[in-house]
Each structure stands twice: as C-alpha cells, then as structure tokens.
Amino acid sequence: MSAPSDAVDGAAPSAAGLAAGLIDAEAERRRQQAESSREVLFADELLPGVGDEQLSLRAGLAAGGSATFLTLTTLAAMDELESAALGILAPDIRDAFGMSDGAIVFISAASGAFLVLGALPMGWLADRCRRSRVIGWAGIAFSAMVFACGLAANAFLFFLARFGVGVAKSSTLPVHGSLNADTYPIGVRGRLATISAGAARTAGALSPLAVGGIATLAGGDDGWRWPFLILGLPALLVAVWAFRLPEPPRGQHEMKSVLGEVVEDVKPMPISIEAAFARLMRIRSIKSSIIAFSALGFSLFTGGVLSNLWAEDHYGMSTFERGVWGSVSGASLLLALPIVGPWYDRLYRLDPSRALALLGYLILPGAVLLPIQWSMPNGIAFMIAGIPAAILSSVTFAMVGPVLSSVVPYRLRGLGSALSAIYIFFIGATGGALLAGLISNAYDARVAVLVVGIPSTLIGGLLVVRSAGFIKHDLSLVVQELREELDERDRQLQDPENIPVLQVNNIDFSYGHVQTLFDVGFEVRRGETLALLGTNGAGKSTILKVVCGLGTPSRGVVRLGGRTITYVSPEQRGSYGVHLLPGGKGVFPGMTVRENLEMAAFRVRKDPADRDRRFAYVLDLFPDLAGRQGQLAGSMSGGQQQMLALAMVLMHDPEVLLIDELSLGLAPVVVQDLLAIIERLKADGLTMVIVEQSLNIALAIADRAVFLEKGQVRFEGPARELAERDDLARAVFLGKEGG
C-alpha cells in the first residue's frame, strides 16, 4: 500500500482550500474541547458536600476531635496578635530606628514576602509528612523570632527578625489548612474558618489595647519592645502541644461524601512542586480565586499600617488611642463572622457557585467605603468609617481556606495553599507594600490607600464572582477522580497479579489555551510493546511527555505498577524506571561514544560492578558501537546516532521504555537493525511504548496498538486488527511525520 500524492489531479491544493481545512480543524478542536468539559459534569447532588444532611458545628467538631481545631486556632490567634502588635507599634518602631514611613510600611508588610519563602517547603512537607510535626517545629521557630524582634538593636536586625517571623508563620495557610480540611467534614468548613478567624480577630482586637497598654506602662523609647518579648512565650507552649495532634486520612471527607468510603493511598509517591502548580493553575476556579485574593491583598495588608500612620500624623492620635480603636474595629468584625460562616455552609450545601459568589459580593462595597473613610474630618470619624470596609474584606479573606479545600485535589492541598500564599502574600502584600510605600513617600498615606485600594478591591470582587461560574465543573473533576480511584482500588484487590505496569486514564492536556488531548486512556502490561499510531498532530508525542513527566495533564491520572505518579517529577520517574528516548538528536555530538555512555551511567558511578554490567549489556546489544567507542558521536551517521541514543537510555536499565519516532528519517537498512534490537529487548521482557508512523513497522514490533486522531483514542487493540480497519490504516499511511 503506497501513499498517493497530495493533489488528486497533480495540481497543488489552493490557498483557500488549505485555509478552509485549517478553519474546520480548529472548529473541530473547539467542539472536542467543549464536549470534554461537559462530559465530566455531574448532577449537583453528586458533588462533594452538596446535598448532604445539615451538620451541626458540634457534630462536625466531634467527627475529627476538637483538639486539632483548638490548637490550630490558638496558633493562628498568636499570629494575628503578633501582626496586630506590629501595626500598632509601627510609629514607635519608626521613630526608634529613625526610619521613613515608606521603610516601616515595607518592613511591616514585607513579612508576607518572607512568608512566601517558607510557603513552598511548608506546602511540600504538608503533602508528604506528618503535619503535626511540621506545625510544632514552625511554632517553636515563630516564638523564637518574635522574641528576637523585641531584642533587635537596629533596623537591620529588626528586619532580620521579621524575616524569621514571616518564614515561621508560613505553615499557617498550607499546613493548618490542609490538616483542618482532612480532619473536619465539608459541611462545617465555613463555620470553622470563621471561628478561627474570629479567634484570631479576638486576639487582634485585644492586642492593640494590650500592646498599647504594655508599651505605655513600660514607657520610654524602648517601651515598644516589651510586647514582643512577652508574646513569644504562649506561642512556644502551644507549639510543643501541637506535636501530639493525630494525622487523619487525606481526602477522607470528599471520599465519604462521593464514594461512601475512604480509599487510602498507603504509599503515596513524592509530589513535584512544578507538576502540582501546573495542575492547580489549570483548575479555573482556583486560578481566578487566587488572583482575586492577591488583588485584594494589595490593600488589605497595607491598610492597617497606613491608617495608623495617618491617624498619628494627621489627627495626632496617641498609641493608646489607636489601640482602642483597633480593638473596637476587631470586635466589630466578630459580629459579622458568625453570620457569614453558617451562610456560606448553607449555600455551599445547596449550590457551591452561590456560596463562592457571596464572597465576591461582600468584597465589592469596599471600593465605595474606602474613599468615604479617608474623607472624614476627625480621627474618631476616620476610625469609625473604616470599620465596615475592614469587616467585609477580612470576612471574605477568612474564607480562602474553605474555597481552596473544596476544589484542590486532596493530594495537593498543602501545595495548593502554598500557591495561594505566593500570590496573596508576595504579589498582594509585598506588591501592595512597595506600591503604597512609594506613593506614601511621594504624596501621603491617603493618596496611597485610594490609588491602591479602590482598583484592587474592584478587581478582587469581580474575579471571585467570575470564579463562581467554574466551581461546579471543577468539583465534577474531583468526583470523577475519586470514582476512578475507587474503581482502580477494587480492581487491584480483585486481581493483584495482573496490575498493568503502565496506566493512562482520562487524560486531558493543553498547550496554553489549546487542548491537544481529550480523555486519552490505555494500559500496558509488563513485557508488552505498545505502538502509538496516528496522523500528524494527533497527540502521540504529547502523551509520551505526560507519561514521563515532561507535561502535567489538566485532568486524569498516570500510574506505574498501580501507584499514582501523575505529580511525580521527571527525574523521580526516571529513578522508578520510566525513560524516554525523544525524537531527533539524543546524543552529545562533541563527545565520543564512550563518553556519551559514561554520561548515561553517571547515576550508577558509585557502583562499579553495576556500571560495568550495564556497559557490557549495551555494547553486546550494539556491536557496531563497541568498535566506535573513541569516535565523536557527531561524526556518525543519523542511524548510528539513533542507536547510541537508544544505548544511552538502556544504560539506565528502564522498566518502561518510551520511544518517540523510532524510524523517523532513517534508511531502511538502519530501521531493520533497530527492529532487530527491539525484538531482542522484547525477548528480554522490557515494556515499551513506541510512537511510530509506519503501520508496517508497528505490525512488526508491537503486540498492541493505540490509534490517536485529533487528540482522541479511536482504536485500541491488537496491532493486526488495526490493519483490518481500512479507515484508520489509510490515516496512518497518509499522515505526515510528526505528532
């Protein structure tokens, strides 16, 4: 069977015809993408936490034990108390160290940037380790750094102490949020979040009065130091207690709601930060919400410091007076929190999109309230007018945890919170601090707040409302993944001797906004050779990248030997035996054959016996290379370089070998030599997945074949059966190189 010419009558296809073909192809891809989004949607009552029986707060706490919640809430209150103390004492610290307004605003808010430095490792640890230990050690470090703030001899040392405080506090969002979500049922998460925020606000409300009182009683230029010296002690005691907290099964409440039982992964694979972030930023409700809260952070984290500076400089309010009004503002927030938490839980149980939209609508009035506050004629009116906006923004911000925990895959909860911390505290807090500091120095605090606060409040509120339209679809993805996990668990229990060495299930993948894979799935048994066939651009090479970890799918799972490796890094997958021979150049042309092989054996350099065994194996497999060990790789023919590249991959002793474009651009005689080597590898029991353009070659080497067209699986079965499908076989022969 031979490929006909591109033009039936010998004439080149017209430009109009090509354009029409491209338009049709793009329309088909968009249709597939829309169908892919729709097909995973479930009825509302099947979504986790939706339609469940109403759960009282007492019953929710009893389900996970109150010790975890009380401990985490107390630690969060310590964080808030320390932050509020810094806000009240900012003018005194500024004067003590002779700093400008911009400098103290930057140091006060920049702990958010320092927090980001710890957020990634904290989130990574939260997804891999016993979380009580992470919380305990972070609490001890926090206590030590707060004490150091009170001992700082100059502005630089104070800055370093704030650096330590920020890093130590970084466990609050990633680790506390992850542990709370896995400990307590979905139906009480909104109320628990508002209670925790209320406790923190209570500490914050009492802090200005207490801090102002302590500083006033201590008196003198160093009176501001004593609150820091005292605050570290209770935090230390609670941190030591945190080591005793139990570790719940991850994702248990989503599983109970969706599946009716808990499916535990007793040996979870290590998670790559890069893969986790790539997956999370493809979940639309998460992406919109994170950007929204980071926009809100531009004004939220600098507003308190700027308000206190304005109150002292413009209205002449003392430290104690500012403390009193700070306490009044915090106490007022406590009146709103008991309303919003139950409201959110009730709406979420009925309709998650309405619950999320509620938060957006609570943010938007702040854009009007800010200019009203900053136009007040005296200090008392200024402080009173600032209370409503502070209440609305703080209440909404308290709900970040419940929003994230509802749609973030349970394996990624720690890193999901870390990702939000990066956006909220680095982009929001630090970006807002820098911008507000510059504007404040150039003009004044009022101009800084209005220029930064109004746009950030509008953008934040509108983005949260927008994200509400995505949440049901994203919760549907959670349902599908949990169901697939249960089915796989049951299958492994029923037939543990026949677990595929490689599984690809429900894979969607996109390059930017262009989706290229749609619900792709197949399995490979141990010792089997699978051929991936299809037309140009069908997604063959893309699926190999997903399998080896060079691409993270927006949906679906990859398993190796029955264990999930979807979020495992490429280098870690290599240590587990998954190796890719990419298409094109795969050697170092300026190095000899021997040097190329030595580079491939670098990982086993400390085991000479194993290294020599691998050298002997590949040189026996490629006798032509054995006689060319001193030759530069770049001086060899294309076929010889392809053999060297294959030899280099085999030096890693792969369990699953992925080969992209085995015969591309090679002479027939070279292809025959490669086929002989593939047959030898098959005889040795190596599992292989090979992307191939030639149906004849696929039939010669493959046990089974998968045919891809426009990112979808059109055929999966014995390779010989594919040859009998004339519609698919013609596509293979007529397709161009690539894919």
Secondary structure, DSSP 8 states (H G I E B T S, - for coil): -----SSTTSS---HHHHHHHHHHHHHHHHHHHHHHHHHT---GGGSTTTT-----HHHHHHHH-HHHHHHHHHHHHHHHHHHHHHHHHHHHHHHHHT--HHHHHHHHHHHHHHHHHHHHHHHHHHTTS-HHHHHHHHHHHHHHHHHHHHH--SHHHHHHHHHHHHHHHTTIIIIIHHHHHHHS-GGGHHHHHHHHHHHHHHHHHHHHHHHHHHHHHH-STTTTHHHHHHHHHHHHHHHHHHTT-----TTHHHHHHHTSS----SS-----HHHHHHHHTTSHHHHHHHHHHHHHHHHHHHHHHHHHHHHHHHH---HHHHHHHHHHHHHHHHHHHHHHHHHHHHHHHH-HHHHHHHHHHHHTTHHHHHHHHTT-SSHHHHHHHTHHHHHHHHHHHHTHHHHHHHHS-GGGHHHHHHHHHIIIIIIIIIHHHHHHHHHHHHS-HHHHHHHHHHHHHHHHHHHHHHHTTTHHHHHHHHHHHHHHHHHHHHHHHH-GGG--SEEEEEEEEEETTEEEEEEEEEEE-TT-EEEEEESTTSSHHHHHHHHHTSS--SEEEEEETTEE-TT--HHHHHHHTEEEE-SS--S-TTSBHHHHHHHHTGGGTT-HHHHHHHHHHHHHH-HHHHTTTTSBGGGS-HHHHHHHHHHHHHTT--SEEEES-SSTT--HHHHHHHHHHHHHHHHTT-EEEEE-S-HHHHHHH-SEEEEEETTEEEEEEEHHHHHH-HHHHHHHHH--S--
